[in-house]
Amino acid sequence: MQRNIYCCCKYADWSKFTPVKLTINVSPTEWVSRMLQGIEGLEAHPGSEPDSLCVSVKAGHRTNFEVVSIPVLSQEKADELVRSWQDSARTGSRQNKLIATRYLSSATRELLRGNGISWIEERTGICRLFASGLLVDVKLEGVGQKESAIRARLRDRSGLVAETLLLKLLHKEIRLTNVAKQAHVSTALASRVLTRLSKLKLLDTHGAGPQRFWKVSNAGGLLDLWASEEQSGGQITGLYVWSRSPQELLKKLPQLNQLDGHWALAGTAAANLYAPTLTTYPDPSVWIESHFAARQVATVLGGEVVDKGANLQILQSKSNLVFENATFWAPSHSVDNLPIQDLRIISRPRAYIETVNAGGRGPEVAQNLRQRIVSNGVS
């Protein structure tokens, strides 16, 4: 969909956002121009200044945009941008800026859309151009960078590196051998992930050679990248377990220790314990080691496998990587007399990525948890 509107716009101080390349061989202006050319009725040509484009609709009104590359734009960084935008309104600046990025979370898109900021996503093909006399809001199909071409994507064992950074090393010096050991991955894999995250400006690099270390510079961006790349996959089985409430069902979960295997509370139920948001407990989801049959779980909990009416979801994945950082839940406050010492739960960062795109009020819970992760690290 595209249409023209006329409005009065205000523009931000973009000097705080340093342009960097999204890809090694193609400049942001080139791939942005190529994607814009795929929109029917829209023309894009190099502008008079470096890293600029001239956009017109059906050879009509022309709008100049400066292309500003921000490979990973987190919600927190976008909020800074919006505040800068609002501050610049008093200066009378009239420059059109177009953010060239890899991918945005839904919350970041809404933030930019609500403040009239233009962007285009290389991975998804989502494009929104907003300027005086111009509004384009489309999603291009069959374009963008192929996932197979991205090295060290944050999924599976590479995702463990992201989880470790967010959970254990958020405010510490990150050494290659240490992060590999804590994430239980090879140093080669850890090196590839750290190199990629550095290029995406999510980590700051300090020193060189054996003395080199990193520090997380954009925790929100790291969360967003991991959430966009980690594959949930696995098998989901519904159970109905008799209980008077989801709270009572949570109290039954430690009975899973009878299976003599790994299990952990997951998803929105886990996120809501870490960051209490909902007035009622959501129906829980639980990760169970892949070699257990769902009927074994049902027997232990006193329930049955069902196709409809489930109040407990069993999640299983052959990799079983979710258990690497799972732990016993130890809150700093009492929550309705739940059995603290026996309730196993996935890590805070993993609870976030499992909840941010969940149904119902899951994203609201995820947002609350995100603020705690980003601002306080492991608190």
ABEGO torsion letter per residue (X at the ends): XBBBBBBBBBBBBAAABBBBBABAABBAAAAAAAAAAABBGBBBBBBABBGBBBBBBGGBBBBBBBBBBBABBBAAAAAAAAAAAAAAAAAGBABBBBBBBABBBAAAAAAAAAAGBBBBBAAAGBBBBBBBGBBBBBBBBGBEBBAAABBGBBBEAAAAAAAAAAAAAAABBBBAAAAAAAAGBBAAAAAAAAAAAAAAGABBBBEBEAABBBBBABAAAAAAAAAAABBAEEBBBBBBBBBABAAAAAAAAAAAAAAGBBBBBBEAAAAAAABBABABBBBBBBBBBAABBAAAAAAAAGBBBBABGBABBBBBBAAGAAAAABBBBBBABBBGGBBAAABBBBBAAAAAAAAAABBEAAAAAAAAAAAAAAAAEAX
